[in-house]
Amino acid sequence: MKRLVLLLLCLCVPELWAAESSLPKIDIGKGGECVKDTQWMRKNHMHLLKHQRDETLRKGIRDDQISLKNCIECHASVKDDSVIARNDSFCVACHKYEAVKLDCFECHSGKRKSAWLQQRNEK
Amino acid sequence: MSDMNMDRRNFLKTSVGAAAVAIAPGMLLFQVAHGSTAAASSKVRWGMLIDTALCKPGCNDCVTACNKENGLSGGTAATDSQWIRKIEIKDINSGRPVSLPMMCQHCENPPCVDVCPTNASFKRADGIVLVDKHRCIGCRYCMMACPYKARSFVHEPLSDQHPDVPRGKGTVESCTLCVHRIDQGGKPACAEACTNHVILFGDLNDPSSEIAQKVHSVSSTQLRADLKLNTGVRYQGL
């Protein structure tokens, strides 16, 4: 019995290791947990964003916490101030892994606003 | 048969109730827990009064400010977006020239909203006419419907947009009255940039506001008033 368990364990270890290594490596920027825990956000962020975009645009309710701009504020990379610039950027890394098309940034800026303004003023 | 219907109705009621209970707490928590700006109020009617007598021919400051604020290229070709443009007109009989800025007139009864097949073109409670680009399919009916030629279509992919002003290829856009500034208590970029004080911005519904008092005391006109659109932008000295 003991041998069997050991054997199973031995078989599992590379499996686990493989699973770990193939997960996307994400640059979470400053990160933090201002809305909900990570797992919940992974599953539900799109619902919050979609709900809030209609509230903001159509009714003028600008929530300072779950706005896309506020997400970007913390999650933009500290290296390039963007959530979309590289393959391991915050939004891109997971969306690539899950093969879900990311349309937000065809119109929206993926840059941290403060950095964007600074860059514009330097021009 | 009626019993069966009752059952079905009750079943639907309970399942809707259960769904609401399951979904609501999450949403409610967010709404209660965090500060957000108040919704646009229908008591407010944002508008502008433009004094054409003060507007200098050749001055383009409002246009430049708009382009900078909203990230427009500044091009004036047919395929370039122009949210505000300067127009020089001349009275046919007297030859008196007039220079004025022209943009979305933020109508109370906007034809662009009437014709939009997807409800993308809409009027906010406070009278600002906007395009919901999440819904816009780029059919451009609104551009045809607008008597002021105020809307533009984005033909080319864009990059590096202003974080406050999302814009994208395949959608129609126009003057937003700088809604992102208004919601923060500011005023439109053009009104701020105009050094000749041509553009007076404010709440037409508030009797104590400068614009309401001026509209009350001086003669001003709406462009194409015959269409009965009741524009939010009014012109003085035409």
Boltz contact constraints between the chains, C-beta under 6 A:
constraints:
  - contact:
      token1: [A, 57]
      token2: [B, 132]
      max_distance: 6.0
  - contact:
      token1: [A, 59]
      token2: [B, 39]
      max_distance: 6.0
  - contact:
      token1: [A, 60]
      token2: [B, 39]
      max_distance: 6.0
  - contact:
      token1: [A, 60]
      token2: [B, 40]
      max_distance: 6.0
  - contact:
      token1: [A, 60]
      token2: [B, 124]
      max_distance: 6.0
  - contact:
      token1: [A, 60]
      token2: [B, 183]
      max_distance: 6.0
  - contact:
      token1: [A, 61]
      token2: [B, 36]
      max_distance: 6.0
  - contact:
      token1: [A, 61]
      token2: [B, 39]
      max_distance: 6.0
  - contact:
      token1: [A, 62]
      token2: [B, 37]
      max_distance: 6.0
  - contact:
      token1: [A, 62]
      token2: [B, 183]
      max_distance: 6.0
  - contact:
      token1: [A, 63]
      token2: [B, 36]
      max_distance: 6.0
  - contact:
      token1: [A, 65]
      token2: [B, 34]
      max_distance: 6.0
  - contact:
      token1: [A, 69]
      token2: [B, 163]
      max_distance: 6.0
  - contact:
      token1: [A, 106]
      token2: [B, 168]
      max_distance: 6.0
  - contact:
      token1: [A, 107]
      token2: [B, 133]
      max_distance: 6.0
  - contact:
      token1: [A, 107]
      token2: [B, 166]
      max_distance: 6.0
  - contact:
      token1: [A, 107]
      token2: [B, 167]
      max_distance: 6.0
  - contact:
      token1: [A, 107]
      token2: [B, 168]
      max_distance: 6.0
  - contact:
      token1: [A, 108]
      token2: [B, 166]
      max_distance: 6.0
  - contact:
      token1: [A, 109]
      token2: [B, 161]
      max_distance: 6.0
  - contact:
      token1: [A, 109]
      token2: [B, 163]
      max_distance: 6.0
  - contact:
      token1: [A, 113]
      token2: [B, 163]
      max_distance: 6.0
  - contact:
      token1: [A, 116]
      token2: [B, 163]
      max_distance: 6.0
